[in-house]
Amino acid sequence: MTARLAKTLSSIVVATMTVGCSGYYEIPIETPIRPKLDVSAFQRVLVAGFIAGGTEDVDGNLETTRLLRSQLRTKSEMRVIDSDVLPLMDVATESRATSGTPADSSAAVPGVIREDEDLEPYEHLFADVEYWKRIGEEYQQPLIVTGTVMFAPQARSGIVQRDQEVYDSFGRRRVVPVRTYMERKGFVLKPRFVFIDGRTGTVLHSENFREEVLYNANQTSPALSSYFELMDRLIPSFLSTLSSQTIKGSRVLLQ
């Protein structure tokens, strides 16, 4: 059977199906997605706080803690614990100084976090089982959510393709792709969420995310607005770690 004959026959079949069907209807469907972490053993969740940096325009520790608590109150079956946000940078610095780490290494801990490398001296805090176990005992052994948040400005330049409207001599409109050199600026958000068992102080799961937004050089956007825009993108992924989510769609059936 030649390709042309096969194409003709398939067209006849489609046409016959279309004539034989009096119409079609759309059926909504939902696809459940299982959570990445089993939290059935926990009745409470504590968003403890974050080690954050990148820019002083947004308090990544405070804003992320508030936002996640708000989301969990409405979209989680666990009770969200209201408490003061933990000063984790101070805790990490103190524990490093008292853990026998050489003084010169302790002095290298940056007081202000600007780059990703500045987070490394604080990473040991999440493996401090005794500290998190004490926090768990204080709040009746909840699931503890903590981690790092890097929210920083960024700039990028290069060739960008965009659509441009053009009109011919007869006034007919068409859209053509145009490649231009542009300088853009915006923000990048890189959180790492760490989930800790408040009963044992051990890490159950951790996950890294990255989102960015870029604007034209002549466009300005407040840092806080960009932060919330980027967090909105990754909140569903954060929630899917703790609870089952449903993807909604539809399927078309012929009658």
C-alpha positions in Angstrom: 0.0 0.0 0.0 1.5 3.3 -1.1 1.6 6.3 1.3 -0.8 8.2 -0.9 -3.4 5.4 -0.8 -3.0 5.0 3.0 -3.6 8.7 3.4 -6.7 8.6 1.2 -8.2 5.7 3.2 -7.5 7.3 6.6 -9.3 10.5 5.3 -12.3 8.3 4.3 -12.4 6.7 7.8 -12.3 10.1 9.5 -15.0 11.5 7.3 -17.2 8.4 7.9 -16.8 8.7 11.7 -17.6 12.4 11.5 -20.8 11.8 9.5 -21.9 8.9 11.7 -21.5 10.9 14.9 -24.3 13.3 15.7 -22.1 15.4 18.0 -19.5 15.2 20.8 -19.4 16.0 24.5 -16.6 16.9 26.9 -16.0 14.9 30.0 -14.0 16.5 32.9 -11.3 14.2 34.3 -9.1 14.4 37.4 -5.7 12.7 37.7 -4.4 12.3 41.3 -0.7 12.7 42.1 0.6 10.9 45.1 2.7 13.0 47.6 6.4 12.6 47.7 6.5 12.4 51.5 4.3 10.4 53.8 3.2 12.8 56.5 0.4 10.6 58.0 2.3 10.3 61.2 2.2 14.1 61.9 -0.8 16.1 63.1 1.1 19.4 63.2 3.5 21.2 61.0 6.0 23.9 62.0 7.4 26.2 59.3 10.4 27.1 61.4 12.2 29.7 59.3 14.9 29.8 56.6 18.5 30.9 56.1 17.9 33.6 53.4 19.9 36.1 51.4 20.5 37.6 48.0 19.0 41.1 48.5 18.0 43.3 51.4 14.9 44.5 49.7 13.0 41.3 50.7 13.3 39.4 53.9 13.3 35.9 52.5 13.1 34.3 55.9 10.1 36.1 57.1 8.2 36.3 53.8 8.7 32.6 52.9 7.7 31.5 56.4 4.5 33.6 56.3 3.6 32.5 52.8 4.1 28.7 53.4 2.1 28.9 56.7 -0.8 30.6 54.9 -0.8 28.0 52.1 -0.6 25.1 54.5 -3.5 26.4 56.6 -5.9 26.1 53.7 -4.4 23.2 51.7 -3.1 20.8 54.4 -4.8 18.6 56.9 -2.1 19.2 59.5 -2.4 22.0 62.1 -0.1 24.8 61.3 1.8 26.0 64.4 2.0 29.8 64.9 5.3 30.8 66.5 8.1 33.3 66.1 10.3 32.8 63.1 13.5 31.1 64.3 16.7 33.2 63.8 18.5 30.3 62.0 21.5 32.3 60.9 22.4 33.2 64.5 21.7 29.6 65.5 24.0 28.2 62.8 26.8 30.6 63.7 26.6 29.8 67.4 26.5 26.1 66.9 29.5 26.3 64.5 31.4 28.3 67.1 30.7 25.8 69.9 31.1 22.6 67.9 34.9 22.6 68.0 35.3 24.2 64.5 38.5 26.1 64.2 38.1 29.8 65.0 39.4 30.9 61.6 36.7 28.8 59.9 34.0 30.2 62.1 35.1 33.7 61.3 34.6 32.9 57.6 30.8 32.6 58.1 29.4 35.6 56.2 27.1 37.9 58.1 25.3 38.9 54.9 24.5 36.3 52.3 24.9 37.5 48.7 25.9 34.5 46.7 25.1 30.8 46.7 28.5 30.0 48.1 27.7 32.1 51.2 25.0 29.5 52.2 27.5 26.7 52.5 28.8 27.6 56.0 25.2 27.4 57.3 24.3 24.0 55.8 25.5 22.0 58.8 22.5 23.3 60.8 20.1 21.0 58.9 22.1 18.0 60.0 22.1 19.0 63.7 19.8 16.3 65.0 19.9 17.4 68.6 18.9 20.9 67.8 15.9 19.9 65.7 14.9 17.3 68.2 14.8 20.0 70.9 12.6 22.1 68.6 10.4 19.1 68.0 10.0 18.5 71.7 9.1 22.2 72.3 6.3 22.0 69.7 4.9 18.5 70.4 6.9 16.7 67.7 5.6 18.2 64.4 6.8 17.9 60.9 9.4 20.8 60.6 9.8 22.7 57.4 13.0 24.8 57.0 15.8 25.3 54.5 17.4 28.1 52.5 16.0 30.9 50.3 18.1 32.8 47.8 16.3 35.7 46.1 18.6 37.9 44.1 18.6 40.4 41.3 20.0 39.4 38.0 20.7 41.0 34.6 21.0 39.3 31.2 21.6 40.6 27.7 21.5 38.9 24.3 19.4 38.3 21.2 15.7 38.0 21.9 13.0 37.0 19.4 9.7 38.8 19.5 6.7 39.2 17.3 6.2 42.4 15.5 3.2 43.7 13.5 3.8 44.9 9.9 1.5 46.1 7.2 2.0 45.8 3.4 1.2 48.5 0.8 -2.5 47.3 0.8 -2.8 47.7 4.5 -2.9 44.0 5.2 -1.5 43.1 8.7 0.8 40.2 9.4 3.0 39.3 12.3 6.7 38.5 11.7 9.4 37.3 14.2 12.1 39.9 14.8 15.4 39.2 16.5 16.8 42.1 18.5 19.5 42.6 21.1 18.0 43.4 24.5 19.2 44.1 28.0 16.9 42.6 30.6 16.9 42.6 34.3 14.9 40.8 37.0 15.1 38.3 39.8 16.0 34.7 40.4 14.5 32.7 43.3 16.2 29.5 44.5 14.7 27.9 47.6 15.7 24.7 49.1 13.0 23.1 51.3 14.1 20.7 54.0 11.6 18.5 55.8 12.6 17.3 59.3 11.0 14.7 61.6 10.3 16.6 64.9 10.4 13.3 66.8 13.9 12.3 65.8 15.5 15.5 64.4 16.5 13.8 61.2 16.0 15.0 57.7 13.1 13.2 55.9 13.4 14.9 52.5 14.8 18.0 50.8 14.2 19.5 47.4 15.6 22.4 45.4 13.6 24.7 43.2 14.6 27.5 40.8 12.4 30.2 39.1 13.4 33.4 37.4 11.7 36.4 35.9 13.2 39.0 33.5 11.9 42.4 32.4 12.9 44.9 29.7 15.6 47.2 30.9 13.2 50.2 31.0 10.6 48.3 33.0 10.7 48.4 36.8 9.1 45.9 39.1 9.3 46.0 43.0 11.4 43.2 44.4 8.6 42.0 46.7 6.1 41.8 43.8 8.6 39.7 41.8 9.2 37.5 44.8 5.5 36.7 45.2 5.2 36.1 41.4 8.0 33.5 41.5 6.7 31.9 44.7 3.3 31.5 43.1 4.9 29.3 40.4 6.5 26.9 42.8 3.9 26.7 45.6 2.0 23.8 43.8 5.3 21.8 43.7 5.9 22.5 47.4 2.4 21.4 48.3 2.7 18.2 46.2 5.5 17.1 48.5 3.1 16.9 51.5 -0.3 16.1 50.1 -1.9 14.5 47.1 -2.7 16.9 44.3 -5.2 16.6 41.4 -4.5 17.6 37.8 -7.8 18.6 36.2 -8.4 18.2 32.5 -11.0 17.0 30.0 -11.6 14.3 27.4 -13.7 14.7 24.3 -16.0 11.8 23.3 -17.9 11.4 20.0 -21.6 10.4 20.0 
